[in-house]
Amino acid sequence: MMKYLKLFESFNEEDIHSICKRYGIRNYTINEDGSIDVDGDVNLSEKELTKLSLKFNKVNGYFNCSWNKLTSLENCPKEVGGNFYCHRNKLASLEWCPEKIGGGFYCNDNILTSIENVPKEINGNFNCSWNKLSSLKGCPKEVKGGFFCSYNNLISFDEVVKEIGGDFECHNNLLTSLNRCPEKINGGFDCSNNRLTSLDGCPEIINGDFNCSYNKLTSFEYCPKEINGDIICSFNNIITFDYLPFSIGGDFYCHDNLISNIWELFGDYSKIDLFNDCDPIREPDIIILDRLNFFLEKIGKQPVSEVEGYKCI
């Protein structure tokens, strides 16, 4: 049965006390306009609410109205001291969302077509994944945690924050370019499952894993110069090891590319620079076998007479 927090326009303090008791809201103060300030957390998750008619003003802790049937954030707090959770509702807009929050903002798993009205500063994670966004217009100007906008309909970064304090995940969209991508990412970067043909626009430093798998890449050109985690570039059309950073902080995964057949011959990222110096690849599918075997012998591997997928000359 659908429910809502019921409060008449001409509020009655007894009604407010009754509603607060029902939903476990404590340490609150009733303001002159009938709104309440709460010194602590408010958890209205999974209450089958269709609206928030109890008017909130300030909540010092977190505010959680997730997993309901809300179509509007009307009467949400103006200020939240901790995280704000409104995910798993039926929200098409962020109108009436808090103006200021002290933690993360979670509006994922709704039907949002816009994130305008979101607070300009997010002191934790910002998650707008699993919506119907085709643009990030109106996104926060500062995100001190991770930024998650996966599983939308984004085709470009028309507007996005310049620096992200944690991970940046934009996988499973319709991106054809990384232009205007965040300039600095202090965590991992996952742009997999898009339509990228180039890494142009990619930040120069990734302080975590870099996942560009399931795209249409043919080259590592414009790859970050420093990656402090894994490189995951599987399921592309990459034909050469050129442009990779000299070293990485994790492992290298390139299966289901043409180069994966060469990678299987040596499987040591520290040897890629030497491989490139030997320069055995001449065309997308042609290998000079003498050069390849010279490289393999240099690193203590057995020579080969053929490489699957390549014409050896």
VOMAR-252372 format. One record per residue (C-alpha): residue number from 1; residue in one letter; chain; x, y, z. Coordinates in nm, 4 decimals. Layout:
NODE|NUM|A|A|X|Y|Z
...
END
This chain:
NODE|1|M|A|0.0000|0.0000|0.0000
NODE|2|M|A|0.1422|0.3389|-0.1017
NODE|3|K|A|0.2135|0.5794|0.1789
NODE|4|Y|A|0.3172|0.9391|0.2290
NODE|5|L|A|0.4108|1.1612|0.5186
NODE|6|K|A|0.0905|1.3536|0.5681
NODE|7|L|A|0.0893|1.7105|0.6962
NODE|8|F|A|-0.1862|1.9656|0.6403
NODE|9|E|A|-0.0996|2.3132|0.5116
NODE|10|S|A|-0.1956|2.4596|0.8440
NODE|11|F|A|0.0316|2.2354|1.0444
NODE|12|N|A|-0.0438|2.0925|1.3833
NODE|13|E|A|0.2451|2.0156|1.6194
NODE|14|E|A|0.0763|1.6971|1.7339
NODE|15|D|A|0.0657|1.5732|1.3743
NODE|16|I|A|0.4388|1.6444|1.3397
NODE|17|H|A|0.5189|1.4624|1.6657
NODE|18|S|A|0.3091|1.1656|1.5544
NODE|19|I|A|0.4789|1.1392|1.2150
NODE|20|C|A|0.8270|1.1739|1.3654
NODE|21|K|A|0.7508|0.9005|1.6162
NODE|22|R|A|0.6186|0.6706|1.3451
NODE|23|Y|A|0.9367|0.7012|1.1390
NODE|24|G|A|1.1844|0.7083|1.4255
NODE|25|I|A|1.2851|1.0733|1.3820
NODE|26|R|A|1.4356|1.2040|1.7055
NODE|27|N|A|1.6102|1.5144|1.8343
NODE|28|Y|A|1.4121|1.7510|1.6151
NODE|29|T|A|1.3007|2.1117|1.6471
NODE|30|I|A|0.9805|2.2471|1.4931
NODE|31|N|A|1.0298|2.5800|1.3164
NODE|32|E|A|0.7747|2.8599|1.2786
NODE|33|D|A|0.6923|2.7587|0.9203
NODE|34|G|A|0.6176|2.4004|1.0234
NODE|35|S|A|0.9491|2.2643|0.8963
NODE|36|I|A|1.1774|2.0670|1.1244
NODE|37|D|A|1.5490|2.0677|1.1987
NODE|38|V|A|1.6937|1.7303|1.2970
NODE|39|D|A|2.0063|1.6894|1.5052
NODE|40|G|A|2.0998|1.3459|1.3731
NODE|41|D|A|2.0118|1.1099|1.0890
NODE|42|V|A|1.6819|1.0646|0.9061
NODE|43|N|A|1.6148|0.7245|0.7521
NODE|44|L|A|1.2967|0.7017|0.5440
NODE|45|S|A|1.4254|0.4248|0.3197
NODE|46|E|A|1.1891|0.1470|0.2026
NODE|47|K|A|0.8718|0.3045|0.3427
NODE|48|E|A|0.6773|0.2958|0.0120
NODE|49|L|A|0.6503|0.6739|0.0265
NODE|50|T|A|0.5007|0.8564|-0.2712
NODE|51|K|A|0.5719|1.2063|-0.1354
NODE|52|L|A|0.7451|1.3875|0.1517
NODE|53|S|A|0.4843|1.6149|0.2991
NODE|54|L|A|0.6666|1.6510|0.6306
NODE|55|K|A|0.8780|1.9562|0.5623
NODE|56|F|A|1.2481|1.9309|0.6495
NODE|57|N|A|1.4784|2.2299|0.6853
NODE|58|K|A|1.8166|2.1149|0.8213
NODE|59|V|A|1.9391|1.7644|0.8993
NODE|60|N|A|2.2783|1.7444|1.0678
NODE|61|G|A|2.3346|1.3765|0.9842
NODE|62|Y|A|2.2498|1.1825|0.6700
NODE|63|F|A|1.9116|1.1944|0.4951
NODE|64|N|A|1.7916|0.8742|0.3310
NODE|65|C|A|1.4699|0.8608|0.1286
NODE|66|S|A|1.5869|0.5858|-0.1082
NODE|67|W|A|1.3950|0.2776|-0.2241
NODE|68|N|A|1.0569|0.4486|-0.2277
NODE|69|K|A|0.8151|0.5650|-0.4992
NODE|70|L|A|0.8940|0.9347|-0.4861
NODE|71|T|A|0.8386|1.1424|-0.7996
NODE|72|S|A|0.9516|1.4683|-0.6373
NODE|73|L|A|1.2015|1.5847|-0.3749
NODE|74|E|A|0.9701|1.8582|-0.2527
NODE|75|N|A|1.0115|1.9141|0.1222
NODE|76|C|A|1.3570|1.7551|0.1333
NODE|77|P|A|1.6010|1.9345|0.3642
NODE|78|K|A|1.7720|2.2505|0.2428
NODE|79|E|A|2.0898|2.1418|0.4193
NODE|80|V|A|2.2198|1.7946|0.5006
NODE|81|G|A|2.5308|1.7468|0.7112
NODE|82|G|A|2.6103|1.3963|0.5860
NODE|83|N|A|2.5199|1.1885|0.2813
NODE|84|F|A|2.1993|1.2435|0.0842
NODE|85|Y|A|2.0336|0.9311|-0.0565
NODE|86|C|A|1.7412|0.9483|-0.2984
NODE|87|H|A|1.8305|0.6520|-0.5196
NODE|88|R|A|1.5837|0.3865|-0.6311
NODE|89|N|A|1.2820|0.6124|-0.6717
NODE|90|K|A|1.0908|0.7475|-0.9724
NODE|91|L|A|1.2513|1.0898|-0.9861
NODE|92|A|A|1.2635|1.2661|-1.3226
NODE|93|S|A|1.4162|1.5833|-1.1783
NODE|94|L|A|1.6384|1.6982|-0.8908
NODE|95|E|A|1.4269|2.0061|-0.8253
NODE|96|W|A|1.3916|2.0646|-0.4490
NODE|97|C|A|1.7072|1.8692|-0.3681
NODE|98|P|A|1.9284|2.0049|-0.0866
NODE|99|E|A|2.1236|2.3205|-0.1590
NODE|100|K|A|2.4117|2.2094|0.0589
NODE|101|I|A|2.5359|1.8694|0.1713
NODE|102|G|A|2.8339|1.7667|0.3790
NODE|103|G|A|2.8817|1.4203|0.2293
NODE|104|G|A|2.7952|1.2236|-0.0835
NODE|105|F|A|2.4951|1.2568|-0.3148
NODE|106|Y|A|2.3262|0.9411|-0.4471
NODE|107|C|A|2.0526|0.9866|-0.7081
NODE|108|N|A|2.1232|0.6725|-0.9099
NODE|109|D|A|1.8534|0.4328|-1.0325
NODE|110|N|A|1.5859|0.6870|-1.1122
NODE|111|I|A|1.4520|0.8220|-1.4435
NODE|112|L|A|1.6471|1.1470|-1.4402
NODE|113|T|A|1.6965|1.3280|-1.7709
NODE|114|S|A|1.8840|1.6160|-1.6052
NODE|115|I|A|2.1030|1.6691|-1.2987
NODE|116|E|A|2.0510|2.0430|-1.2836
NODE|117|N|A|1.9852|2.1758|-0.9300
NODE|118|V|A|2.2385|1.9370|-0.7777
NODE|119|P|A|2.4624|2.1062|-0.5159
NODE|120|K|A|2.7732|2.2619|-0.6701
NODE|121|E|A|3.0025|2.1095|-0.4101
NODE|122|I|A|2.9943|1.7408|-0.3172
NODE|123|N|A|3.2155|1.6421|-0.0246
NODE|124|G|A|3.1857|1.2693|-0.0946
NODE|125|N|A|3.0750|1.0526|-0.3866
NODE|126|F|A|2.8362|1.1687|-0.6587
NODE|127|N|A|2.6383|0.8850|-0.8159
NODE|128|C|A|2.3932|0.9525|-1.0989
NODE|129|S|A|2.4280|0.6128|-1.2704
NODE|130|W|A|2.1362|0.4132|-1.4105
NODE|131|N|A|1.9279|0.7086|-1.5263
NODE|132|K|A|1.8333|0.8531|-1.8669
NODE|133|L|A|2.0935|1.1270|-1.8862
NODE|134|S|A|2.2176|1.2414|-2.2267
NODE|135|S|A|2.4092|1.5331|-2.0750
NODE|136|L|A|2.5947|1.6208|-1.7533
NODE|137|K|A|2.4891|1.9840|-1.7747
NODE|138|G|A|2.4475|2.1267|-1.4262
NODE|139|C|A|2.6807|1.8716|-1.2660
NODE|140|P|A|2.8718|1.9653|-0.9473
NODE|141|K|A|3.1731|2.1935|-0.9811
NODE|142|E|A|3.3648|1.9995|-0.7187
NODE|143|V|A|3.3476|1.6312|-0.6242
NODE|144|K|A|3.5810|1.5222|-0.3455
NODE|145|G|A|3.4921|1.1532|-0.3763
NODE|146|G|A|3.4100|0.9378|-0.6778
NODE|147|F|A|3.1960|1.0463|-0.9735
NODE|148|F|A|2.9720|0.7731|-1.1159
NODE|149|C|A|2.7622|0.8369|-1.4274
NODE|150|S|A|2.7525|0.4911|-1.5860
NODE|151|Y|A|2.4526|0.3283|-1.7546
NODE|152|N|A|2.3095|0.6442|-1.9065
NODE|153|N|A|2.2830|0.7791|-2.2624
NODE|154|L|A|2.5813|1.0156|-2.2545
NODE|155|I|A|2.7372|1.0898|-2.5915
NODE|156|S|A|2.9907|1.3517|-2.4789
NODE|157|F|A|3.1207|1.5438|-2.1787
NODE|158|D|A|2.9564|1.8760|-2.2543
NODE|159|E|A|3.0039|1.9687|-1.8896
NODE|160|V|A|3.1945|1.7821|-1.6204
NODE|161|V|A|3.3997|1.8625|-1.3122
NODE|162|K|A|3.7714|1.9275|-1.3811
NODE|163|E|A|3.9069|1.7323|-1.0849
NODE|164|I|A|3.7643|1.4255|-0.9133
NODE|165|G|A|3.8809|1.3155|-0.5706
NODE|166|G|A|3.8181|0.9451|-0.6283
NODE|167|D|A|3.7183|0.7121|-0.9121
NODE|168|F|A|3.5520|0.8308|-1.2327
NODE|169|E|A|3.3170|0.5771|-1.3916
NODE|170|C|A|3.1395|0.6594|-1.7166
NODE|171|H|A|3.1148|0.3067|-1.8590
NODE|172|N|A|2.8102|0.1759|-2.0458
NODE|173|N|A|2.7174|0.4973|-2.2205
NODE|174|L|A|2.7292|0.6113|-2.5850
NODE|175|L|A|3.0495|0.8141|-2.5644
NODE|176|T|A|3.2399|0.8642|-2.8893
NODE|177|S|A|3.4984|1.1019|-2.7435
NODE|178|L|A|3.6772|1.1813|-2.4170
NODE|179|N|A|3.7073|1.5507|-2.4963
NODE|180|R|A|3.6387|1.7663|-2.1884
NODE|181|C|A|3.6966|1.4641|-1.9672
NODE|182|P|A|3.8088|1.5516|-1.6111
NODE|183|E|A|4.1670|1.6777|-1.6186
NODE|184|K|A|4.2638|1.5062|-1.2951
NODE|185|I|A|4.1322|1.1783|-1.1527
NODE|186|N|A|4.2641|1.0778|-0.8118
NODE|187|G|A|4.1316|0.7227|-0.8377
NODE|188|G|A|4.0536|0.4777|-1.1168
NODE|189|F|A|3.9027|0.5631|-1.4569
NODE|190|D|A|3.6509|0.3311|-1.6241
NODE|191|C|A|3.5321|0.4352|-1.9707
NODE|192|S|A|3.4596|0.0819|-2.0920
NODE|193|N|A|3.1564|-0.0212|-2.2977
NODE|194|N|A|3.1281|0.2954|-2.5033
NODE|195|R|A|3.1954|0.3818|-2.8688
NODE|196|L|A|3.5406|0.5340|-2.8340
NODE|197|T|A|3.7750|0.5262|-3.1328
NODE|198|S|A|4.0459|0.7345|-2.9624
NODE|199|L|A|4.1765|0.8122|-2.6133
NODE|200|D|A|4.2234|1.1784|-2.7049
NODE|201|G|A|4.1156|1.3894|-2.4066
NODE|202|C|A|4.2165|1.1285|-2.1498
NODE|203|P|A|4.3844|1.2673|-1.8344
NODE|204|E|A|4.7616|1.2245|-1.8170
NODE|205|I|A|4.7615|1.0644|-1.4712
NODE|206|I|A|4.5316|0.7905|-1.3362
NODE|207|N|A|4.5857|0.7021|-0.9706
NODE|208|G|A|4.4097|0.3665|-0.9971
NODE|209|D|A|4.2982|0.1195|-1.2642
NODE|210|F|A|4.2362|0.2343|-1.6223
NODE|211|N|A|3.9622|0.0396|-1.8019
NODE|212|C|A|3.8956|0.1219|-2.1668
NODE|213|S|A|3.7733|-0.2228|-2.2718
NODE|214|Y|A|3.4776|-0.2883|-2.5047
NODE|215|N|A|3.5307|0.0121|-2.7294
NODE|216|K|A|3.6531|0.0597|-3.0884
NODE|217|L|A|4.0112|0.1584|-3.0140
NODE|218|T|A|4.2902|0.0735|-3.2580
NODE|219|S|A|4.5755|0.2462|-3.0733
NODE|220|F|A|4.7014|0.3524|-2.7298
NODE|221|E|A|4.7726|0.7036|-2.8592
NODE|222|Y|A|4.6770|0.9628|-2.5944
NODE|223|C|A|4.6869|0.6934|-2.3250
NODE|224|P|A|4.7611|0.8350|-1.9775
NODE|225|K|A|5.1334|0.8786|-1.9152
NODE|226|E|A|5.1045|0.7466|-1.5616
NODE|227|I|A|4.8730|0.4681|-1.4452
NODE|228|N|A|4.9078|0.3503|-1.0873
NODE|229|G|A|4.6873|0.0437|-1.1260
NODE|230|D|A|4.5870|-0.2055|-1.3966
NODE|231|I|A|4.5386|-0.1345|-1.7657
NODE|232|I|A|4.2329|-0.3187|-1.8970
NODE|233|C|A|4.1961|-0.2693|-2.2722
NODE|234|S|A|4.0304|-0.5958|-2.3752
NODE|235|F|A|3.7769|-0.6284|-2.6587
NODE|236|N|A|3.9068|-0.3531|-2.8866
NODE|237|N|A|4.0935|-0.3535|-3.2188
NODE|238|I|A|4.4347|-0.2491|-3.0852
NODE|239|I|A|4.7194|-0.3505|-3.3160
NODE|240|T|A|5.0341|-0.2136|-3.1469
NODE|241|F|A|5.1917|-0.1554|-2.8044
NODE|242|D|A|5.3036|0.1963|-2.9006
NODE|243|Y|A|5.2160|0.4896|-2.6718
NODE|244|L|A|5.1787|0.2828|-2.3549
NODE|245|P|A|5.3340|0.4296|-2.0381
NODE|246|F|A|5.6821|0.3010|-1.9549
NODE|247|S|A|5.5559|0.1337|-1.6372
NODE|248|I|A|5.2272|0.0775|-1.4572
NODE|249|G|A|5.1309|0.0031|-1.0993
NODE|250|G|A|4.9310|-0.3109|-1.1729
NODE|251|D|A|4.8664|-0.5722|-1.4404
NODE|252|F|A|4.8024|-0.5487|-1.8147
NODE|253|Y|A|4.4957|-0.7114|-1.9726
NODE|254|C|A|4.4570|-0.6982|-2.3502
NODE|255|H|A|4.2717|-1.0147|-2.4490
NODE|256|D|A|4.0470|-1.0092|-2.7571
NODE|257|N|A|4.2720|-0.7624|-2.9391
NODE|258|L|A|4.5080|-0.8535|-3.2210
NODE|259|I|A|4.8044|-0.7727|-2.9951
NODE|260|S|A|4.6861|-1.0297|-2.7416
NODE|261|N|A|4.8362|-1.3021|-2.9628
NODE|262|I|A|5.1760|-1.1341|-2.9334
NODE|263|W|A|5.1304|-1.0575|-2.5635
NODE|264|E|A|5.0813|-1.4304|-2.4963
NODE|265|L|A|5.4345|-1.4909|-2.6246
NODE|266|F|A|5.6025|-1.2916|-2.3458
NODE|267|G|A|5.3405|-1.1528|-2.1006
NODE|268|D|A|5.5788|-0.9148|-1.9218
NODE|269|Y|A|5.4881|-0.5460|-1.9211
NODE|270|S|A|5.8472|-0.4463|-1.8398
NODE|271|K|A|5.9533|-0.5872|-2.1789
NODE|272|I|A|5.7130|-0.3775|-2.3889
NODE|273|D|A|5.9640|-0.0954|-2.4322
NODE|274|L|A|6.2195|-0.3400|-2.5718
NODE|275|F|A|5.9531|-0.4921|-2.7976
NODE|276|N|A|5.8775|-0.1480|-2.9406
NODE|277|D|A|6.2506|-0.0848|-2.9948
NODE|278|C|A|6.2726|-0.4051|-3.1985
NODE|279|D|A|5.9800|-0.2751|-3.4050
NODE|280|P|A|5.8492|-0.6053|-3.5468
NODE|281|I|A|5.5013|-0.4797|-3.6447
NODE|282|R|A|5.4903|-0.3186|-3.9874
NODE|283|E|A|5.1246|-0.3058|-4.0845
NODE|284|P|A|4.8129|-0.3766|-3.8791
NODE|285|D|A|4.8464|-0.7507|-3.9474
NODE|286|I|A|5.2076|-0.7927|-4.0662
NODE|287|I|A|5.5019|-0.8986|-3.8487
NODE|288|I|A|5.8678|-0.9151|-3.9466
NODE|289|L|A|5.9447|-1.2541|-3.7995
NODE|290|D|A|6.3220|-1.2022|-3.7651
NODE|291|R|A|6.2658|-0.8936|-3.5497
NODE|292|L|A|6.0049|-1.0691|-3.3356
NODE|293|N|A|6.2312|-1.3694|-3.2754
NODE|294|F|A|6.5272|-1.1414|-3.2000
NODE|295|F|A|6.3112|-0.9847|-2.9266
NODE|296|L|A|6.1964|-1.3220|-2.7932
NODE|297|E|A|6.5514|-1.4575|-2.7774
NODE|298|K|A|6.6685|-1.1399|-2.6014
NODE|299|I|A|6.4237|-1.2067|-2.3171
NODE|300|G|A|6.4907|-1.5813|-2.3011
NODE|301|K|A|6.1854|-1.7022|-2.4937
NODE|302|Q|A|6.1692|-1.9561|-2.7721
NODE|303|P|A|6.1417|-1.8279|-3.1295
NODE|304|V|A|5.8193|-1.8831|-3.3214
NODE|305|S|A|5.7366|-1.9548|-3.6832
NODE|306|E|A|5.3947|-1.7891|-3.6865
NODE|307|V|A|5.1610|-1.5689|-3.4833
NODE|308|E|A|4.7866|-1.6192|-3.5063
NODE|309|G|A|4.6103|-1.3344|-3.6833
NODE|310|Y|A|4.9290|-1.1971|-3.8427
NODE|311|K|A|5.1009|-1.2420|-4.1746
NODE|312|C|A|5.4640|-1.3182|-4.0904
NODE|313|I|A|5.7323|-1.2096|-4.3370
END
